[in-house]
Amino acid sequence: MSDDLLLERSGAVATLVLNRPESHNAIRLGMYEELPRVLDGVAADPAVKVLVVRGAGTRAFASGADISEFQEVRGDATSARSYNERVAATERALAGLAKPTIAMVHGYCIGGGCGLALACDIRFADERARLAITPAKLGLVYSLESTKRLVDLVGPSRAKWMLMSGSQLDAALALRAGLVDEVTATDELERHTYEFAELLTTRAQYSVRAAKEIIGRIVDGQTEDDEETAALRNSSFDTDDYAEGVRAFLAKRPPSFE
């Protein structure tokens, strides 16, 4: 793994760090190329139950794609198509991870950085956070897949406001719009994020991952059970987690899920 990306683990919580603090963690093409492989490793590690995504330091989650390399890696339609495919593959890999993901947003979360945050399941931000998606400032067009994630969170009107203006939302407005889930003081964000991540590790993982799968299907338009969603629900009764949950409830003790 390059120095631009770090993967750390503490117990059942892994942390993916965008590690370019000198550029507000701007995302280089090489990072987009590497991220799906890193996420594959997280998916394959049975010891990891939750992934936190963050930027190095407290000034920025990520200030966006590294525009300084655009003339080289995105200079014409052919290279831009290849670049866009890598961005889409990264966001798809993050959104498709079966394990829950939390974006911890310090400071600036702009453009491609905001795209990564939107691909996470949950977003916690500090009070200094500034979020924006800026294709209109660069003469670009945001992809349908990424736009859908934005619309699903904030609705079509606010999505138009963001994409057409490229303007930044401060933390308070981002919270009201539904772009982030909680806002804390800057010096409390890390503690709050990891306390919630640890909480998720204590829950029945079959339930956690099934909830993520079913909610994703609902967002994509499914309105009734099919064989797969029914099997998810019915199979839960055969899991050790279900047996432990019932035992713990009857014994009036916290469950200890495997």
Backbone torsions as a table, in degrees:
resi	resn	phi	psi	omega
1	MET	NA	139.3	-179.5
2	SER	-72.1	165.2	177.9
3	ASP	-68.8	-15.3	-179.7
4	ASP	-73.1	-17.4	178.7
5	LEU	-128.5	136.9	176.0
6	LEU	-126.0	139.9	173.6
7	LEU	-122.2	117.1	-178.2
8	GLU	-118.3	155.8	178.2
9	ARG	-139.3	136.2	173.9
10	SER	-131.8	106.8	-175.2
11	GLY	63.3	-127.4	-177.6
12	ALA	-93.5	5.0	-179.3
13	VAL	-107.9	122.9	174.3
14	ALA	-101.4	150.4	178.3
15	THR	-126.5	125.3	174.3
16	LEU	-100.9	119.2	-175.2
17	VAL	-109.7	123.9	168.6
18	LEU	-80.2	111.0	-162.2
19	ASN	-113.0	64.7	173.3
20	ARG	-134.3	62.1	-173.8
21	PRO	-61.6	-24.7	-179.3
22	GLU	-67.6	-18.7	178.8
23	SER	-121.2	28.9	-176.3
24	HIS	55.4	35.1	176.4
25	ASN	60.7	34.9	175.4
26	ALA	-58.5	142.2	-170.7
27	ILE	-95.9	117.4	177.4
28	ARG	-84.4	159.5	178.9
29	LEU	-56.0	-41.6	-179.9
30	GLY	-59.0	-31.6	177.5
31	MET	-68.8	-42.9	176.6
32	TYR	-61.5	-37.2	179.6
33	GLU	-68.3	-33.3	-175.4
34	GLU	-85.7	-30.1	-171.7
35	LEU	-58.5	-43.1	179.3
36	PRO	-59.0	-36.9	178.1
37	ARG	-66.9	-39.8	177.3
38	VAL	-62.2	-43.5	-179.4
39	LEU	-67.6	-33.5	173.9
40	ASP	-60.2	-39.2	177.8
41	GLY	-65.2	-39.8	176.9
42	VAL	-63.4	-43.2	-179.7
43	ALA	-61.9	-35.6	-174.8
44	ALA	-84.5	-11.9	-176.7
45	ASP	-86.8	108.6	-176.6
46	PRO	-67.4	-16.5	-179.1
47	ALA	-79.4	-17.7	-178.2
48	VAL	-92.3	126.1	178.8
49	LYS	-109.6	-26.3	-176.4
50	VAL	-140.9	143.2	175.9
51	LEU	-117.7	127.2	171.5
52	VAL	-102.7	131.9	176.9
53	VAL	-111.8	130.9	-177.4
54	ARG	-150.6	167.7	170.7
55	GLY	-98.1	157.1	176.3
56	ALA	-67.6	139.4	179.1
57	GLY	77.7	-165.3	-177.7
58	THR	-123.8	10.3	-179.0
59	ARG	-88.7	-25.9	-176.2
60	ALA	-159.8	143.0	163.6
61	PHE	-71.7	-60.8	170.9
62	ALA	-165.6	134.5	-177.3
63	SER	-82.6	4.4	178.3
64	GLY	117.4	-172.0	173.4
65	ALA	-65.2	151.5	-178.4
66	ASP	-77.7	98.7	-174.8
67	ILE	-66.9	-21.3	-179.3
68	SER	-63.1	-20.1	179.6
69	GLU	-103.0	5.8	-174.4
70	PHE	-63.0	-40.5	-178.1
71	GLN	-62.5	-28.1	-179.4
72	GLU	-85.8	-46.4	-170.7
73	VAL	-103.3	-5.4	-176.9
74	ARG	-145.1	37.8	-170.7
75	GLY	-83.5	-17.7	179.4
76	ASP	-147.7	179.4	-173.9
77	ALA	-63.1	-36.7	-177.8
78	THR	-67.8	-49.9	-179.9
79	SER	-68.8	-33.6	178.1
80	ALA	-64.7	-37.7	179.3
81	ARG	-63.2	-44.0	178.6
82	SER	-63.8	-43.0	178.5
83	TYR	-60.6	-47.8	-177.9
84	ASN	-62.5	-35.6	178.5
85	GLU	-64.7	-36.3	178.8
86	ARG	-70.4	-39.6	176.6
87	VAL	-61.9	-46.5	-179.4
88	ALA	-62.1	-40.0	-179.7
89	ALA	-64.7	-37.7	178.8
90	THR	-66.7	-49.6	-179.5
91	GLU	-63.0	-37.9	179.3
92	ARG	-66.5	-40.0	179.2
93	ALA	-65.3	-38.8	179.4
94	LEU	-70.1	-46.4	179.5
95	ALA	-65.5	-31.2	-176.2
96	GLY	-88.8	-2.6	177.9
97	LEU	-60.4	130.0	-177.0
98	ALA	-67.8	-25.4	-177.5
99	LYS	-86.0	149.7	-179.5
100	PRO	-65.4	143.5	-178.3
101	THR	-126.2	141.3	-179.1
102	ILE	-128.4	125.1	173.1
103	ALA	-89.9	124.5	176.7
104	MET	-102.9	106.5	-167.5
105	VAL	-104.4	102.4	167.8
106	HIS	-93.6	131.2	169.0
107	GLY	61.7	-133.5	-172.5
108	TYR	-71.5	133.4	175.5
109	CYS	-140.5	88.2	-165.4
110	ILE	-122.1	147.0	170.8
111	GLY	53.7	-120.3	-179.9
112	GLY	-61.5	-29.3	175.4
113	GLY	-65.0	-42.2	177.4
114	CYS	-65.5	-35.4	176.5
115	GLY	-59.3	-41.8	177.4
116	LEU	-66.7	-42.5	179.8
117	ALA	-62.2	-40.2	179.8
118	LEU	-67.1	-26.2	178.9
119	ALA	-76.9	-11.8	175.3
120	CYS	-80.8	162.6	-178.4
121	ASP	-74.5	-37.6	-172.6
122	ILE	-138.3	145.2	179.8
123	ARG	-128.2	120.6	171.6
124	PHE	-108.9	135.9	-176.3
125	ALA	-129.5	156.7	173.2
126	ASP	-91.7	169.3	-173.8
127	GLU	-68.3	-13.8	177.6
128	ARG	-94.8	2.3	-174.5
129	ALA	-62.2	144.3	175.2
130	ARG	-135.2	121.1	-175.7
131	LEU	-119.0	138.9	178.8
132	ALA	-161.0	154.4	172.2
133	ILE	-125.7	123.6	-159.0
134	THR	-120.8	32.8	179.6
135	PRO	-59.9	-32.3	-178.4
136	ALA	-67.8	-18.2	176.6
137	LYS	-85.2	-11.3	-176.1
138	LEU	-120.6	0.4	-177.7
139	GLY	73.5	29.0	-178.6
140	LEU	-109.5	172.0	176.5
141	VAL	-124.8	126.9	178.7
142	TYR	-71.8	141.7	-176.5
143	SER	-68.1	156.7	178.2
144	LEU	-62.5	-42.2	-177.9
145	GLU	-61.7	-46.1	179.2
146	SER	-69.3	-38.0	178.2
147	THR	-63.4	-37.9	178.8
148	LYS	-61.4	-41.2	177.8
149	ARG	-59.9	-40.8	179.3
150	LEU	-65.6	-47.3	-179.3
151	VAL	-62.2	-39.4	179.4
152	ASP	-60.0	-31.5	-178.1
153	LEU	-86.8	-45.1	-169.3
154	VAL	-113.7	-6.7	-177.8
155	GLY	87.7	162.4	-174.5
156	PRO	-66.7	-36.8	-176.6
157	SER	-67.5	-48.3	178.6
158	ARG	-66.3	-34.6	177.1
159	ALA	-62.8	-40.9	176.1
160	LYS	-62.8	-44.1	178.5
161	TRP	-55.3	-45.7	-177.4
162	MET	-69.4	-48.1	-173.9
163	LEU	-73.8	-35.8	-178.6
164	MET	-75.5	-33.7	-177.0
165	SER	-94.6	-31.2	-172.4
166	GLY	68.8	11.5	-176.3
167	SER	-75.4	154.6	-178.7
168	GLN	-85.4	143.3	170.0
169	LEU	-101.1	129.6	172.6
170	ASP	-75.2	174.4	-172.8
171	ALA	-60.4	-42.1	-177.6
172	ALA	-63.9	-44.3	-179.7
173	LEU	-69.8	-38.2	177.5
174	ALA	-60.7	-38.4	178.4
175	LEU	-66.4	-45.7	179.8
176	ARG	-63.9	-35.1	-178.2
177	ALA	-76.6	-14.9	-177.3
178	GLY	89.2	9.0	-179.9
179	LEU	-73.4	-33.3	172.8
180	VAL	-123.3	159.4	-174.6
181	ASP	-96.0	-31.9	178.6
182	GLU	-149.8	150.9	177.0
183	VAL	-126.3	134.0	179.1
184	THR	-129.4	170.7	169.9
185	ALA	-61.8	150.2	-176.5
186	THR	-55.3	-44.4	-176.5
187	ASP	-78.9	-1.3	177.6
188	GLU	-106.1	-11.2	-171.2
189	LEU	-62.7	-46.8	-177.5
190	GLU	-61.9	-47.6	179.7
191	ARG	-60.0	-46.3	-177.6
192	HIS	-62.9	-43.8	-178.5
193	THR	-61.7	-47.2	-175.3
194	TYR	-75.5	-26.7	172.8
195	GLU	-64.3	-41.8	178.4
196	PHE	-68.2	-41.1	177.9
197	ALA	-60.0	-43.7	178.5
198	GLU	-64.3	-37.6	176.7
199	LEU	-57.8	-44.4	-179.8
200	LEU	-62.8	-31.9	179.6
201	THR	-68.8	-19.0	-180.0
202	THR	-88.5	-8.0	-179.3
203	ARG	-87.8	163.1	178.6
204	ALA	-64.0	116.6	-174.4
205	GLN	-67.3	-31.9	175.1
206	TYR	-59.9	-43.3	-179.9
207	SER	-66.4	-44.0	-178.1
208	VAL	-61.2	-47.2	-175.3
209	ARG	-74.8	-33.4	176.3
210	ALA	-66.3	-39.6	177.5
211	ALA	-60.5	-43.5	179.0
212	LYS	-61.5	-43.9	-179.8
213	GLU	-62.8	-46.7	-175.8
214	ILE	-69.6	-41.0	177.7
215	ILE	-62.6	-40.2	176.7
216	GLY	-59.7	-39.7	178.2
217	ARG	-66.7	-39.6	178.3
218	ILE	-63.2	-44.8	178.6
219	VAL	-59.5	-34.0	-180.0
220	ASP	-83.3	3.5	171.3
221	GLY	111.3	-5.0	-179.9
222	GLN	-72.2	133.0	-176.3
223	THR	-119.1	-13.2	-179.9
224	GLU	-134.0	155.4	177.0
225	ASP	-60.5	142.3	165.9
226	ASP	-116.4	-172.3	-176.9
227	GLU	-61.0	-36.8	-176.3
228	GLU	-71.6	-44.5	-179.5
229	THR	-70.9	-36.0	176.4
230	ALA	-64.2	-39.2	178.6
231	ALA	-65.6	-37.9	177.1
232	LEU	-57.8	-47.3	-177.9
233	ARG	-67.9	-49.4	-175.0
234	ASN	-67.7	-33.2	-179.1
235	SER	-69.5	-21.3	-179.2
236	SER	-61.0	-27.2	-178.2
237	PHE	-72.0	-13.4	179.4
238	ASP	-98.9	3.3	-175.0
239	THR	-88.6	154.4	173.6
240	ASP	-62.8	-31.8	179.6
241	ASP	-61.7	-42.2	179.3
242	TYR	-63.6	-44.4	179.4
243	ALA	-61.4	-41.1	179.2
244	GLU	-68.7	-38.5	178.6
245	GLY	-60.7	-42.2	178.9
246	VAL	-67.9	-44.3	179.3
247	ARG	-59.5	-44.8	-177.9
248	ALA	-64.9	-40.3	179.4
249	PHE	-62.7	-45.6	-178.4
250	LEU	-67.3	-32.6	-179.8
251	ALA	-87.1	-1.3	-178.9
252	LYS	54.7	48.7	177.6
253	ARG	-134.9	159.5	175.7
254	PRO	-65.2	140.9	177.4
255	PRO	-70.6	153.2	175.2
256	SER	-123.1	91.5	-174.7
257	PHE	-82.8	140.6	176.7
258	GLU	-90.0	NA	NA
